Amino acid sequence: MKLSKRDCKNLIDALFEYDEQCCPKELKDDEVGLNAERFDDMIKRLINYAYPVGCFLGDENGTK
């Protein structure tokens, strides 16, 4: 699956809403689900893709 930068921004917004409403689960390494460590890792990767270094938030092209 490929995600556009807009898809990533929408996921970031939705995941932050999730994090505010629900506490991530406590999981073992072999269990499926979203715990705090996996949440943080996923958010960091989404942010790094959606907002490249040198690109200000809200500036899709990094020109401002």
C-alpha positions, -999 to +999 in steps of 0.1 A: +000+000+000+012+035-008+001+065+011+002+101-001+015+128+021-021+139+025-031+104+036-003+105+062-014+139+075-050+126+078-037+095+097-016+116+120-046+137+129-068+106+135-041+088+155-036+118+178-074+119+183-072+082+192-043+087+216-063+115+234-094+093+237-080+058+243-050+047+262-028+024+241-028-013+252-002-032+271+010-059+246+036-086+244+060-084+215+042-112+196+007-097+201-011-077+174-023-042+184-012-007+191+007-001+223+025+032+233+058+022+217+043+011+184+021+042+184+051+065+189+071+047+162+042+049+137+036+086+144+073+094+140+075+076+106+043+092+093+055+127+104+089+122+088+072+113+055+044+139+056+066+167+068+102+163+054+131+181+070+131+217+060+094+217+054+073+237+078+040+223+090+013+234+066+037+239+037+034+208+015+063+218-008+087+231+018+089+265+000+078+287+029 
